[in-house]
């Protein structure tokens, strides 16, 4: 049975083109936010090409989709060509092809970090972060936590200098030590452990009176927190049951500093000048590392990438041991007085930052302990600007000869207040000085390996003649870089 023919009006209505969008609809489309996760691969390739090496490595870890884009052949060829033209990459083509792109970019990022710290120009941003004093700082994932001195502990964004969170400390307890991760801050306050959650909740453990004489330092590795005590023992606490699970005798002198390895070994320094390594799983000492400093070890830092342990002493020495062989690799006097803090960037096996009572920021070669650069803040004020929270003073930085500690009296004290603590990030170092000010040292590397003209060669199918025909769109894409970095923040 045949279908009846459609009328002409009906057919015309069926074939009519869609109505043009109304003004309200066009406005709604313009106002719809575009997130970085909604961008197609071509646009992501374009944005990735504007990022530096360290940010690209972070992008590769966001999801499988982004990692696959970074491993595309055209992007690999572009970076291989650009990196080989630069002085920071000298590997052969075969070595480049054997490694994932994110590994290669990570190596280049570490090399650029080293060159920036050792040779690059730098400036210092300084602001008043606390009402009285601040003596400790920790830096991770673009965030900074400061405290010890007054009754607050603050979390800062290093991109905007904005105080993101502020947590109060009970009046009856002094803040002794702290550390943090993406969800919480863990601190030792008096004889209590305290956990500040990022959602605003605070949890103070029951009094630990009788558990130890006095705690001097604290580190944690979920789910356990380790407290170093004046009686030479460490107490291991389960942060969820709030109970002391272990007491391990480490020294016969007060413990001054702690660090934890990735396989959960406990490393502690003491006023005796020795360093003891213990394994909580067996409650036994693994080894004792001896220094020549009888006045004590003041700070420790462990590098899991190289299995090297670094220590700073009360008379200005820094030491390095290889934990695989328990052998002392080097010990050099880098300062005439106490070394309070030493740190390195995670995964960096080249540069060690050292600070102490003389106020000079020293950069050492991790392999032999030689001083590669000494830095101080100059009196010259470059600019002053207002961030969302404090007023920032930007001052010029100055490098000194490696033997500056001999002529230290010639440097004004205002240019070198004692460095009580430091934290190292990518091309930046944060220092505290037991004043109310925080300093962020920003080091400049070489000019970016990428420029817009070179970018047009890496994928002709995507970017051919974009510069001539889509200048405005290119500029809009460039502005998405900051949004991309913000999306990577935890």
C-alpha positions in Angstrom: 0.0 0.0 0.0 1.6 3.2 -1.1 2.0 6.2 1.2 0.0 9.3 0.5 2.2 12.1 -1.0 3.2 14.8 1.4 1.9 18.2 0.8 4.3 20.9 -0.4 3.9 23.0 2.7 4.8 20.0 4.8 7.9 19.2 2.8 9.0 22.8 2.8 8.6 22.8 6.6 10.7 19.6 6.9 13.6 21.1 4.8 13.6 24.5 6.3 17.0 25.5 7.8 17.2 26.0 11.6 16.3 29.4 12.8 19.2 31.6 13.6 20.1 31.9 17.3 18.4 34.6 19.2 20.2 37.4 21.0 19.6 35.7 24.3 21.0 32.4 23.0 24.1 34.0 21.6 24.6 35.8 24.9 24.3 32.4 26.7 26.8 30.8 24.4 29.3 33.6 25.0 28.8 33.4 28.8 29.3 29.6 28.9 32.6 29.0 30.7 35.2 27.0 28.8 37.3 24.8 31.0 40.7 23.3 30.0 39.2 19.8 30.3 36.7 20.6 27.5 39.3 21.7 24.9 40.0 19.4 21.9 43.5 17.9 21.3 44.5 20.5 18.8 43.9 23.3 21.1 45.6 21.5 24.0 48.7 20.9 21.8 48.8 24.6 21.1 48.5 25.5 24.8 51.0 22.8 25.9 53.6 24.3 23.6 53.5 27.6 25.6 54.2 25.9 28.9 57.6 25.5 30.5 59.1 22.0 31.0 58.1 21.6 34.6 54.4 22.5 33.9 54.4 20.0 31.0 55.5 17.2 33.3 52.7 18.1 35.6 50.2 18.1 32.7 51.3 14.6 31.7 50.2 13.3 35.1 46.7 14.8 35.1 45.0 12.1 33.0 45.7 9.5 30.3 44.2 11.8 27.7 46.6 14.6 28.4 49.5 12.2 28.6 48.6 10.8 25.2 48.6 14.2 23.7 52.0 15.0 25.0 53.3 11.7 23.5 52.0 12.5 20.0 54.7 12.2 17.3 54.4 15.8 16.0 54.8 17.2 19.5 57.8 14.9 20.2 59.5 16.0 17.0 58.9 19.6 17.8 60.4 19.4 21.2 63.3 17.2 20.0 64.2 19.8 17.4 63.9 22.7 19.9 65.7 21.0 22.7 68.6 19.9 20.6 69.0 23.5 19.4 69.4 24.6 23.0 72.3 24.1 25.3 70.3 22.2 27.9 69.9 19.0 25.8 72.8 17.1 24.4 71.4 13.6 24.1 71.5 11.7 20.8 68.4 11.0 18.8 68.4 7.4 19.9 68.3 8.4 23.5 65.5 10.8 22.9 63.4 8.1 21.2 64.0 5.6 24.0 62.5 7.8 26.7 58.9 9.0 27.3 58.6 12.7 26.5 57.6 13.6 30.1 60.8 12.0 31.3 62.9 14.0 28.9 61.1 17.2 29.8 61.5 16.4 33.4 65.3 16.1 32.9 65.4 19.4 31.0 63.3 21.1 33.8 65.8 20.0 36.4 68.7 21.3 34.3 67.0 24.6 33.8 66.3 24.8 37.6 70.0 24.1 38.3 71.2 26.8 35.9 68.7 29.3 37.2 69.8 28.8 40.8 73.5 28.8 40.0 73.8 31.5 37.4 70.6 33.2 36.7 69.6 36.7 37.9 67.1 36.9 40.7 65.0 39.2 42.8 63.4 38.8 46.3 59.8 39.4 47.1 59.3 40.3 50.8 56.1 40.7 52.8 55.0 40.8 56.4 53.3 37.4 56.9 52.8 37.3 60.7 52.2 39.8 63.5 55.3 39.0 65.5 57.8 36.4 64.2 57.8 33.4 61.9 60.6 30.8 62.1 59.4 27.8 60.0 58.1 27.3 56.5 57.1 24.3 54.3 56.4 24.5 50.5 54.6 22.0 48.3 52.5 22.1 45.1 52.7 25.9 44.8 51.5 26.4 48.4 53.4 27.7 51.4 52.7 27.1 55.1 54.4 29.4 57.7 54.4 29.4 61.5 56.2 29.1 64.8 56.5 32.4 66.6 52.9 33.7 67.0 49.6 32.0 67.5 48.6 31.4 63.9 49.7 29.0 61.2 49.1 30.3 57.6 48.7 28.8 54.2 49.7 31.0 51.3 49.4 30.8 47.5 52.7 31.6 45.9 51.1 32.7 42.7 49.0 35.5 44.3 50.7 35.9 47.7 47.2 35.5 49.1 46.7 34.0 52.5 44.3 31.1 51.7 43.8 29.7 55.2 44.6 30.8 58.7 44.5 28.4 61.7 44.7 29.5 65.3 46.9 27.8 67.9 45.6 27.4 71.5 47.0 30.0 73.8 48.4 27.5 76.2 50.4 25.6 73.6 53.4 26.8 71.6 53.8 25.5 68.0 57.0 23.5 67.8 57.0 22.0 64.3 54.6 21.2 61.5 54.2 19.7 58.0 51.4 19.5 55.5 49.9 17.9 52.4 46.9 18.6 50.1 44.3 17.8 52.8 45.7 18.7 56.2 48.4 20.4 58.3 49.9 18.3 61.1 51.6 20.1 63.9 53.3 19.5 67.3 51.9 22.0 69.8 53.4 21.6 73.3 52.8 18.0 74.2 49.9 17.5 71.8 49.6 16.5 68.2 47.2 18.7 66.2 45.6 18.2 62.8 44.1 21.1 60.9 41.9 19.9 58.0 41.6 22.0 54.9 37.8 22.0 55.5 38.4 24.0 58.7 38.1 21.3 61.3 40.7 21.0 64.0 41.6 17.9 65.9 43.8 18.0 69.0 45.1 14.7 70.4 44.7 14.0 74.1 47.5 15.2 76.3 50.7 13.2 75.8 52.1 14.1 79.2 54.1 11.1 80.5 54.6 9.8 76.9 57.8 11.9 76.5 59.7 14.7 78.2 59.6 17.3 75.4 59.2 17.1 71.7 61.6 19.1 69.6 60.7 18.0 66.0 58.0 16.2 64.1 57.5 14.5 60.7 54.7 12.3 59.4 54.1 9.7 56.8 50.4 8.7 56.7 49.1 7.2 58.8 51.9 7.7 61.3 53.5 10.8 62.9 57.0 10.6 64.4 58.1 12.9 67.2 61.7 13.4 68.2 62.2 14.0 71.9 64.7 15.4 74.3 65.3 12.0 76.0 66.8 10.7 72.7 63.8 8.5 71.7 61.2 8.9 69.0 57.6 8.3 69.6 55.5 6.9 66.7 51.8 7.9 66.8 48.9 6.5 64.8 47.1 9.7 63.6 43.8 7.9 63.3 43.7 5.9 66.6 45.5 8.8 68.4 47.7 6.3 70.2 51.4 5.9 70.7 52.3 2.7 68.8 56.1 2.6 69.3 58.9 4.1 71.3 62.3 3.7 69.7 65.5 4.6 71.4 67.7 6.5 68.9 70.2 8.5 70.9 71.5 9.1 74.4 71.3 12.8 73.7 68.4 15.1 72.8 67.1 14.7 69.2 67.3 17.9 67.2 66.0 17.0 63.7 64.1 14.2 61.8 63.4 13.0 58.3 61.7 10.0 56.9 62.6 8.0 53.9 60.1 6.6 51.3 60.5 3.1 52.7 59.7 4.6 56.2 63.1 4.5 57.7 63.5 7.1 60.5 66.6 9.2 60.4 67.4 11.5 63.4 70.1 13.8 64.3 71.1 14.8 67.9 73.2 17.2 69.9 75.9 14.5 70.1 76.7 15.0 66.4 75.6 11.5 65.3 72.8 10.4 63.0 70.8 7.2 63.7 68.7 5.2 61.2 66.0 3.0 62.6 63.4 0.7 61.0 60.0 0.9 62.8 58.9 -2.4 61.4 61.7 -4.2 63.4 62.1 -1.5 66.2 65.8 -1.8 65.6 68.6 0.6 64.8 69.8 0.0 61.2 73.0 2.2 61.3 74.7 5.1 63.0 76.4 7.8 60.9 79.1 9.7 62.8 80.2 13.3 62.1 83.2 15.2 63.4 80.9 17.9 64.9 80.6 17.4 68.7 78.2 20.4 69.0 75.4 18.6 67.2 73.4 18.1 64.0 70.8 20.8 63.5 69.1 19.8 60.2 68.6 16.8 57.9 67.4 16.3 54.4 67.1 13.1 52.5 67.0 12.8 48.7 65.2 9.6 47.6 66.3 10.1 43.9 70.0 9.7 44.8 69.7 8.0 48.2 71.8 10.7 49.7 71.4 12.1 53.2 72.5 15.7 53.9 73.1 17.2 57.3 73.9 20.7 58.6 75.8 21.1 61.9 76.1 23.6 64.7 79.6 24.8 63.6 78.8 25.4 59.9 79.6 22.0 58.3 77.4 20.2 55.8 77.8 16.5 55.4 76.6 13.9 52.8 76.2 10.2 53.2 75.2 7.5 50.7 72.6 5.5 52.5 73.2 2.5 50.2 76.7 2.1 51.5 76.5 4.1 54.8 79.6 5.9 53.6 80.4 9.6 54.2 80.9 11.1 50.7 81.9 14.6 51.8 81.9 17.0 54.7 82.7 20.7 54.1 82.5 23.8 56.2 80.4 26.2 54.3 79.6 28.7 57.0 81.4 30.1 60.1 78.3 29.5 62.3 75.2 27.3 62.7 73.5 25.8 59.6 69.8 25.9 60.5 68.2 24.5 57.3 69.1 22.8 54.0 66.8 21.6 51.3 66.6 20.6 47.6 63.9 20.4 45.0 62.2 17.0 44.9 63.9 14.9 42.2 66.8 17.3 41.8 70.1 15.6 42.3 72.4 18.6 41.5 71.8 21.6 43.8 71.4 21.9 47.6 70.2 25.2 49.3 71.8 26.0 52.7 70.9 28.7 55.2 72.0 29.6 58.7 72.8 32.1 61.3 75.0 34.3 59.0 72.0 35.0 56.8 73.7 34.1 53.5 71.8 31.8 51.1 74.3 29.3 49.8 73.9 26.9 46.9 76.0 23.7 47.0 76.8 21.0 44.5 75.1 17.9 45.9 77.9 15.6 44.5 80.9 17.2 46.2 79.7 19.9 48.6 81.4 22.7 46.8 79.8 26.2 47.0 78.5 27.2 43.5 76.9 30.5 44.5 76.1 32.7 47.5 73.2 35.1 47.5 71.9 38.0 49.6 69.1 40.5 49.2 70.3 44.0 48.0 69.0 47.2 49.5 67.8 48.4 46.1 64.0 48.5 46.0 62.7 47.6 42.6 59.0 48.0 43.1 56.2 47.8 45.6 52.8 46.3 44.8 49.7 45.2 46.7 48.6 41.6 46.6 45.2 40.3 47.8 46.6 40.1 51.3 49.9 41.8 52.1 52.0 44.6 50.6 54.9 43.1 48.6 58.4 44.7 48.4 60.4 43.5 45.4 64.2 44.0 45.9 67.2 43.2 43.8 69.2 40.1 44.6 73.0 40.0 44.6 75.5 37.1 44.2 78.7 36.9 46.2 81.9 35.0 45.8 82.0 31.5 47.2 84.4 32.4 50.0 82.2 35.2 51.4 82.0 33.7 54.9 85.7 34.9 55.4 84.6 38.5 54.9 81.2 38.3 56.4 81.6 41.3 58.6 81.7 43.5 55.6 78.1 42.7 54.7 75.5 44.7 56.6 73.3 42.7 58.9 70.2 44.2 57.3 71.1 42.4 54.0 71.6 39.0 55.8 69.2 38.4 58.7 69.6 34.8 60.0 67.9 32.2 57.9 65.9 30.0 60.3 64.3 27.8 57.7 64.1 27.5 53.9 62.0 25.6 51.3 62.9 25.0 47.7 60.6 25.1 44.7 61.0 25.2 40.9 63.4 28.2 40.4 62.4 29.7 43.7 63.3 29.5 47.4 61.3 30.7 50.4 63.2 31.8 53.6 62.1 32.8 57.1 64.3 34.8 59.5 62.6 34.9 62.9 61.2 38.2 62.0 57.6 38.9 60.8 58.7 38.8 57.2 58.7 36.1 54.6 61.1 36.2 51.6 60.5 34.5 48.2 63.7 34.3 46.1 62.8 34.0 42.4 65.5 32.9 40.0 65.4 33.6 36.3 66.4 30.9 33.8 67.4 31.2 30.2 64.9 32.6 27.7 62.1 30.2 26.9 62.9 27.5 24.4 59.6 28.2 22.7 58.5 31.2 20.6 55.5 31.7 18.4 57.4 31.5 15.2 59.0 28.2 16.1 55.6 27.0 17.3 54.2 27.2 13.8 56.5 24.5 12.6 55.6 21.7 15.0 52.3 20.7 13.5 51.5 22.2 10.1 48.1 20.5 10.1 47.1 22.4 13.2 48.9 25.7 13.0 49.5 26.5 9.4 49.1 30.2 8.8 47.3 30.7 12.2 49.6 33.6 12.9 48.3 35.5 9.8 44.6 34.5 9.9 43.9 34.0 13.6 46.0 36.5 15.6 43.2 37.3 18.0 42.4 33.6 18.6 46.0 32.9 19.3 46.2 35.6 21.9 43.0 34.2 23.5 44.6 30.8 23.7 47.8 32.2 25.2 45.7 33.6 28.1 44.5 30.1 28.8 47.9 29.2 30.2 47.1 30.7 33.6 43.8 28.8 33.7 45.6 25.6 32.8 48.0 26.1 35.7 45.2 26.8 38.1 43.4 23.7 37.0 46.5 21.6 38.0 46.5 23.0 41.5 45.1 20.6 44.1 
